[in-house]
């Protein structure tokens, strides 16, 4: 996670620096760094869903929750996994916005 946070901040920094200096290579470098973060989020998404699934199985296998609590735990774990989906969608929209910004600057 620290590497992805650094990459995200570095991507913005390089992008803004490229826009200020009117340097296309820096702008595209910033977009590339941000794209790698989006790719990382996409690749780790199945891992997050699997973690929620395994947690639910563990809670059930060790009888840590009553039968009536399992449904609530499933909802909470699903909501937790969906935060990663929301983050990915947000990052994709931000990437599209950045690409649009660069495309607009060409004119």
BAFI-3210 file (N, C-alpha, C; in Angstrom, 3 decimals, decimal comma, padded with zeros to 6 digits):
// residues 107
n [1|2|3|4|5|6|7|8|9|10|11|12|13|14|15|16|17|18|19|20|21|22|23|24|25|26|27|28|29|30|31|32|33|34|35|36|37|38|39|40|41|42|43|44|45|46|47|48|49|50|51|52|53|54|55|56|57|58|59|60|61|62|63|64|65|66|67|68|69|70|71|72|73|74|75|76|77|78|79|80|81|82|83|84|85|86|87|88|89|90|91|92|93|94|95|96|97|98|99|100|101|102|103|104|105|106|107]
n.u [000,820|001,935|003,650|001,857|000,504|002,586|003,158|000,781|000,749|003,160|002,578|000,629|002,205|004,256|002,666|001,438|003,743|004,648|002,566|002,883|005,454|005,031|005,709|005,405|006,429|006,714|004,068|002,792|004,234|003,372|000,696|001,074|002,168|-000,056|-001,822|-000,690|-001,293|-004,066|-004,195|-003,023|-004,980|-007,084|-006,090|-005,811|-008,397|-009,946|-008,619|-009,376|-012,142|-012,016|-010,810|-012,828|-014,715|-013,341|-013,082|-015,717|-016,270|-014,518|-015,520|-017,944|-017,140|-015,749|-017,702|-018,060|-019,989|-023,503|-026,168|-028,061|-026,537|-024,743|-025,757|-025,780|-023,052|-022,171|-023,273|-021,831|-019,169|-019,366|-019,978|-017,581|-015,812|-016,869|-016,077|-013,598|-014,225|-015,557|-013,434|-011,777|-013,420|-013,586|-010,890|-010,543|-012,296|-011,005|-008,623|-009,596|-010,478|-008,010|-006,776|-008,497|-007,983|-005,327|-005,667|-007,207|-005,378|-003,709|-004,804]
n.v [-001,203|001,346|001,758|002,040|004,320|006,176|006,027|007,025|009,690|010,558|010,285|012,305|014,531|014,457|014,733|017,285|018,850|018,410|019,659|022,308|022,875|022,484|020,019|017,304|014,602|014,401|014,791|012,568|010,621|010,976|010,263|007,628|006,559|006,892|005,239|002,756|002,444|002,201|-000,201|-001,911|-001,772|-002,994|-005,579|-006,500|-006,617|-009,132|-010,500|-009,142|-009,670|-012,422|-012,546|-011,538|-013,534|-015,773|-014,947|-014,970|-017,700|-018,666|-017,475|-018,808|-021,527|-021,777|-021,183|-018,575|-016,728|-016,436|-018,204|-016,366|-014,102|-014,438|-013,652|-010,862|-010,421|-011,232|-009,209|-006,986|-007,718|-007,930|-005,276|-004,126|-005,222|-004,068|-001,445|-001,407|-001,785|000,596|002,367|001,601|002,255|005,006|005,697|004,939|006,731|009,095|008,741|008,792|011,416|012,761|011,999|013,262|015,897|016,196|015,743|017,934|019,939|019,668|021,064]
n.w [000,000|000,774|-001,427|-003,546|-002,742|-002,825|-005,575|-006,606|-005,641|-006,735|-009,420|-009,806|-009,119|-011,085|-013,358|-012,981|-012,872|-015,463|-016,873|-016,039|-016,978|-019,618|-020,751|-022,581|-022,294|-019,470|-018,658|-019,830|-018,520|-015,875|-016,190|-016,918|-014,531|-012,853|-014,200|-013,719|-011,046|-011,194|-012,604|-010,701|-008,682|-010,023|-010,421|-007,801|-006,913|-007,104|-005,050|-002,766|-002,683|-002,348|000,152|001,816|001,435|002,462|005,120|005,974|005,741|007,689|010,014|010,132|010,210|012,649|014,377|015,363|015,225|015,757|014,068|013,108|012,925|010,886|008,380|008,635|008,964|006,463|004,876|005,820|005,207|002,449|001,824|002,648|000,769|-001,498|-001,249|-002,371|-005,020|-005,523|-005,155|-007,289|-009,500|-009,115|-009,496|-012,171|-013,429|-012,736|-014,167|-016,785|-016,796|-016,507|-018,907|-020,683|-019,996|-020,823|-023,528|-024,200|-023,762|-025,910|-027,996]
ca.u [000,000|002,759|004,163|000,772|000,252|003,682|002,954|-000,344|001,191|004,210|001,905|000,062|003,296|004,889|001,681|001,327|005,017|004,637|001,649|003,484|006,613|004,594|006,533|004,570|006,922|006,373|002,618|002,477|004,836|002,447|-000,478|001,509|002,251|-001,423|-002,399|-000,179|-002,078|-005,379|-003,965|-002,816|-006,282|-007,872|-005,530|-006,038|-009,832|-010,365|-008,018|-010,210|-013,390|-011,684|-010,550|-014,129|-015,324|-012,641|-013,414|-017,055|-016,161|-013,847|-016,484|-018,940|-016,502|-015,379|-018,912|-017,810|-021,233|-024,740|-026,722|-028,741|-025,541|-023,975|-026,298|-025,291|-021,612|-022,043|-023,543|-020,717|-017,989|-019,624|-019,826|-016,147|-015,219|-017,379|-015,327|-012,499|-014,824|-015,785|-012,122|-011,338|-014,238|-013,145|-009,577|-010,739|-012,877|-009,939|-007,715|-010,282|-010,437|-006,642|-006,563|-009,247|-007,270|-004,159|-006,165|-007,656|-004,187|-003,075|-005,389]
ca.v [000,000|002,556|001,949|002,551|005,705|006,963|006,087|007,910|011,066|010,844|010,460|013,659|015,494|014,454|015,266|018,739|019,425|018,381|020,688|023,616|023,049|022,130|018,883|016,130|013,364|014,393|014,612|011,171|009,841|011,056|009,449|006,230|006,186|006,768|004,051|001,584|002,339|001,656|-001,610|-002,602|-001,886|-003,970|-006,911|-006,909|-006,696|-010,501|-010,870|-008,549|-010,430|-013,727|-012,351|-011,433|-014,858|-016,628|-014,488|-015,462|-019,147|-018,872|-017,136|-019,871|-022,798|-021,769|-020,818|-017,312|-015,975|-017,221|-018,360|-015,146|-013,052|-014,711|-012,803|-009,494|-010,431|-011,303|-007,863|-006,095|-008,101|-007,547|-003,816|-003,836|-005,543|-003,110|-000,189|-001,531|-001,560|002,040|003,001|001,327|003,063|006,388|005,845|004,876|008,013|010,100|008,519|009,314|012,882|013,200|011,839|014,342|017,140|016,212|015,873|019,318|020,802|019,556|022,085]
ca.w [000,000|000,706|-002,783|-004,395|-002,348|-003,389|-007,023|-006,879|-005,433|-007,717|-010,706|-009,852|-009,107|-012,407|-014,297|-012,792|-013,291|-016,929|-017,360|-015,781|-017,858|-020,979|-021,157|-022,867|-021,677|-018,045|-018,545|-020,111|-017,439|-014,745|-016,520|-016,859|-013,118|-012,343|-014,848|-013,010|-009,811|-011,593|-012,917|-009,431|-008,029|-010,768|-010,192|-006,414|-006,619|-006,753|-003,765|-001,720|-002,607|-001,783|001,584|002,475|001,372|003,416|006,471|006,277|005,955|008,971|011,064|010,181|010,577|014,056|015,133|016,061|015,177|015,735|012,722|012,680|012,725|009,670|007,303|008,849|008,684|005,000|004,349|006,179|004,437|001,058|001,760|002,737|-000,533|-002,492|-001,164|-003,338|-006,340|-005,621|-005,327|-008,653|-010,411|-008,931|-010,131|-013,621|-013,844|-012,619|-015,286|-017,980|-016,659|-016,808|-020,349|-021,320|-019,726|-021,688|-024,894|-024,351|-023,799|-027,227|-028,864]
c.u [000,860|003,303|003,084|000,445|001,345|003,507|001,836|000,072|002,246|003,596|001,317|001,159|003,943|003,951|001,588|002,612|005,105|003,719|002,246|004,624|006,284|005,459|005,650|005,106|006,605|004,881|002,263|003,106|003,953|001,207|-000,125|001,605|000,861|-002,100|-001,927|-000,916|-003,442|-005,240|-003,777|-004,138|-007,136|-007,403|-005,829|-007,511|-010,299|-009,797|-008,877|-011,530|-013,138|-011,440|-011,863|-014,822|-014,675|-012,948|-014,783|-017,034|-015,516|-014,790|-017,513|-018,322|-016,170|-016,530|-018,694|-019,059|-022,409|-025,267|-027,396|-027,763|-024,738|-024,447|-025,802|-023,797|-021,371|-022,269|-022,375|-019,478|-018,157|-019,465|-018,351|-015,461|-015,658|-016,692|-014,146|-013,002|-015,041|-014,474|-011,599|-012,111|-013,825|-011,805|-009,685|-011,312|-011,843|-008,955|-008,319|-010,260|-009,052|-006,338|-007,299|-008,562|-006,062|-004,597|-006,608|-006,468|-003,456|-003,533|-004,863]
c.v [001,261|002,825|002,525|003,994|006,622|007,132|007,026|009,372|011,463|011,068|011,850|014,710|015,603|015,053|016,789|019,436|019,474|019,433|022,081|023,886|022,797|021,016|017,654|014,849|013,276|014,166|013,145|010,238|009,826|010,212|007,969|005,752|005,988|005,540|002,769|001,364|001,743|000,173|-002,434|-002,798|-002,947|-005,392|-007,394|-007,042|-008,124|-010,971|-010,352|-009,301|-011,807|-013,613|-012,250|-012,791|-015,802|-016,235|-015,013|-016,967|-019,447|-018,570|-018,241|-021,185|-022,876|-021,320|-019,566|-016,440|-016,943|-017,283|-017,086|-013,990|-013,236|-013,830|-011,368|-009,403|-010,470|-009,916|-006,913|-006,419|-007,787|-006,045|-003,424|-004,113|-004,531|-001,750|-000,215|-001,331|-000,064|002,791|002,801|002,184|004,532|006,634|005,809|006,191|009,136|009,973|009,051|010,837|013,423|013,086|012,920|015,681|017,269|016,403|017,302|020,274|020,733|020,680|023,420]
c.w [000,000|-000,697|-003,683|-004,035|-002,909|-004,895|-007,404|-006,735|-006,451|-009,091|-010,845|-009,921|-010,488|-013,442|-014,195|-013,214|-014,814|-017,517|-017,178|-016,753|-019,331|-021,568|-021,340|-022,244|-020,176|-017,838|-018,767|-019,075|-016,200|-014,974|-016,473|-015,412|-012,528|-012,945|-014,166|-011,695|-010,117|-011,905|-011,644|-008,699|-008,709|-010,475|-008,766|-006,052|-006,307|-005,406|-002,618|-001,570|-001,993|-000,281|002,357|002,519|002,391|004,859|006,886|006,550|007,308|010,124|011,239|010,681|012,063|014,962|015,980|016,115|015,250|014,312|012,220|012,438|011,438|008,514|007,417|008,553|007,182|004,380|004,616|005,349|002,952|000,880|001,818|001,401|-001,595|-002,391|-002,132|-004,763|-006,546|-005,834|-006,746|-009,652|-010,320|-009,623|-011,652|-014,138|-013,760|-013,772|-016,585|-017,965|-017,007|-018,300|-021,132|-021,153|-020,652|-023,134|-025,187|-024,471|-025,131|-028,145|-028,483]
res [x|x|x|x|x|x|x|x|x|x|x|x|x|x|x|x|x|x|x|x|x|x|x|x|x|x|x|x|x|x|x|x|x|x|x|x|x|x|x|x|x|x|x|x|x|x|x|x|x|x|x|x|x|x|x|x|x|x|x|x|x|x|x|x|x|x|x|x|x|x|x|x|x|x|x|x|x|x|x|x|x|x|x|x|x|x|x|x|x|x|x|x|x|x|x|x|x|x|x|x|x|x|x|x|x|x|x]
***
